[in-house]
C-alpha cells in the first residue's frame, strides 16, 4: 500500500513539475532550455541555396553552401564540405525539365554559370554527402513592379509603391549611388500595396543612381524572420529549417533594377 502511495505521489509530482514548466513557458513567452545531453548530438548538414532571377547586384547570380553541423567541441576547420553533390532540377510549364549538377568551387561553396530561371519556375534541390540526403523545393517569385506614377523624390526621400503580389513574401530595397548605400526590408501584407520610403543624400534622379528591389519566396522569408531574428538572448531557440533531412534554407529571389 505504501509503495503504491509513493508511486502515485511520484507521478503526481512529475505531472506537477511538467505543468509548472509549461505554465512558465507560457508566462515568459518562449520555451525553456532543455537538458543538454552529449549523447543526443547527431551529425548532419547545414545548407544554404538561393536561385536568383533578373539582373544581379553582384557577380554571383546563384549561390550555394554546404556545412557540417558542429558539435560544441568541433572547430571551424572541419566545417566546410567540398565533397558534396548538389543536384538541381528546373520545372517550367510547357518546357522539358532541366537538370544541373553542381560541384564545389572552394570552402564549401557551389555554383554553376549555366543556371537560368524565370518567374514561376519550380526548382527541386538535392544535396548528397556521405549518408546524408537533403531535399527542398522553391518556386521563383514574380519580378517586383513599381506602381505607375508612384515613383517620386520628395525632399531627401525616394518614394514608390510596389504592386501587391502573392508570390513574394519579403522584399529588400537598395538605392546605390556615389553618396548612398541605403537598404530597407519590407514584409508585405497582401492585398495592400507595399509603400517604400528611402532616405537618400544624393540629388533627385542623380544620373548613375541604381534602385534594386528584390522579391523573395516563402522559404527565404521564413528562414530570415524565424531562424535568424531572435530577440530573447536567454531563451532556448528550437531547431528550425526549411529543408528536409537537415538544416538551412533553399529559396529563390527575383530582382528588379532601375537606373536613374
N, C-alpha and C positions, 0 to 999 in steps of 0.2 A: 504493500500500500504506500509506504514511504517512498519507494523507488518510483512508483507511478506519479506520485505527487511532485517529486523532484523533476521528473521528465516534463510534466505539464508546465511547471514553473519555468523551466529552461526554455521550452517552446514559446511560452508567453513572453519571456524577456527578449527572445530572438525577434519575434514579431514587433515588439515594442521598440526595440532599437532600430529595426528596419523602417518602421513608421516614422520614428523621430528623424532619421536621415532624410526620408522623403519629404517630411514637413520642412526640415531645414533647407533642403534644396529648393523647395517651392518658395520659401520665405526669402532666400538670398537671390533667387533668380538664375542660378547656374548649378550644374552638377558638382558634387563634392569629389575631391581627388580619391580615386580608388586605391587599394593597396597595390603597390608595385611589387610584382613577383618576378625575379630574374628569369625563372624557367619559362615564363609566358612569352618571352621575346621570340618572334617569328621572323626569319629573314624574308625579304621581299623587295619589290621595286617601287621607286617613286619616279613617275614620268611626267613630262610636260610636252605638249604638242599644240601648235597653232597653225591653222590653214588660213591664208590671207588672200582676199580678192581685191582688185583695184590697185591704184598706184601705191607704192610703198614709201614709207617715211625713211627707210634705211636701205641698206644693200641686201638685207636678208628678208625675202618675201615669205618664207615658211621656216618654222623653227621647231626643233625637237631636241629634247634632252632625256637621258636615262641615267638615274642614280640608284645606288644601293641604299636600302633603308639601314640607317646606322644605329647600332647599339650605343649605349651611353659611354662605353669604353673604347669604341672604334675611333679611328682618325679619318680625316678628310682625304688622306692619301689613297684610300681604297674606295672612296665614294663613287667616283666616275666609272661608268661602264662603257667600254668601246666595242665589246664583242656581241652586243645585242643585234637582233634583226628586226627592223620595223617594216611592216607591210601595210600599204595604204591601198584602198580601193575606192575609186570615184564612181558614183552612180548619178547619171544625168538623164532626165526624161528625153526619150527619143534618140539616145546615143548609146553605143556599146560601153560596157564597164571598162575602166582603165585601171590597171594595177601598177603600183610603184614599189620598188624595193629600195630601202634606204640603208646605207652603211655609215658608220661613224667617220667623222672628219677629224675630230680631236676632242679630248676632255669630255667624253660622254655626249657630244653634240652631233646631231644627224641632220642632213639636209639633202635636197635634190634640186638641181636647176631646171628640171623638166616638168615640175608640177604646175598645172594650170587649173584654174577653177573660176566659177561664176556663181551668182546668186541662185539659191535653190539646190545646188549640188549636195548630195548626201555622201558623206565620207565614212568609211569604216577603217578603224585603226587596230592594228595587232602588233604587239611587241613581245618578242620571244627571247628569253635569255635563261640558260641552264634549264631548270624545271619550271620556270615562271612563265605565265602567259597572261597578258593584259589585253583587254578588248574595250573599245569605246566607239561611239558614233557621234557625228556632228552634222548639222545642216547649215550651210553658209547663208548668213542673213542678206537681206537686200542692201544695196548701196544707199547710204543716207541721202536725203533730198531736202534742200532748203526750200521753204515755202516762198513762192514768188512774192516779191515786194517786201519781204520781212528783213532783208539784209540792210543794215544801216550803221553808220558811225555817228554816235551822239556823245559829244564831249570826248572823254578818253575811253569810251566803251564801244566795243563791236557787238552789235545785237543782231540776232536772227532766230528763226523758229524752224524746227525740223518737222517734216511730215510724219504723223503717227504711223508706226509700223509694228505689226505683231511678230515679225521675225527677229527684231532687235530687242535685247534685254538690258543692254547697258551701252552708253556712249562715252567716248573720250574726245574732247575737242582740244586742238592745239593751234595757236597762232604764232608763227615764227617770222621774224624779220630781223633787220640789222640790230635793233634795240630790244627785241622782245623774244621771250620764250614763255608763253602763257598756256597753262593746262587747266582744264575743267572736266570733271566726270559727272555724268547725269544718269540716274536710273529712271527710265520712262514710266509714266502712269497712263497706260493706254485706256481710252482713246484720246487723251489730251495731247495737244501739241507740245513739243519739248522746247521751252523757252531758254535761250542761251544768252548770257551776258559775259563778255570777256573784257577785263580791264587791260588796256594796252598803253604803250608810251609813244608809239610812232604816230605820225600824222595820218589822218584818214586816207585810206586807199593808197598808201605809200607803195610805189612801184617796187615789186620784188617780194612783198609780203605774201606768206603762204598760210592758208587755212586748211587744216586737216580735220575731218570728222570721221571717227571710227565707230562702227556698229559691231557689237559682239553677240554671239549666240548665248543660249541659256546656260551651257556648261561653263563658259568663261565667267559669266556674271555670278553664278553660284559659287564658283571657286574663289573669286576675289571678295565677295561680300560675306561668305560664310567661313571660309578656311583662314583667310589672312587678316580679316578685320575683327579684332577681338580686344575689347577694352577693359577686361577684368583680369588684371595680371596675376591674381592669386587663385583664379578659378581653374578647374580642370577642363581642358578642351577635348571633347570626344573626337575620335577619329572621323575624318571626313575625306571623301574622294568623289570624283565624277567619272571614274573609270572602274571597270570590273576586273578583279584579280590583283589589285594593287592599290597604289595611292597616286594622286596627282590630278592632272587635267588634260583633256584633249578637246579643243574648242576651235572656233573659227571666227573670222572677222571680215568686214567689208569696209574699204576705205574710200572716202571722197576727198578730193583735193581741189582747192580753188586758189588760183594765183591772182593777186591784185596788180 
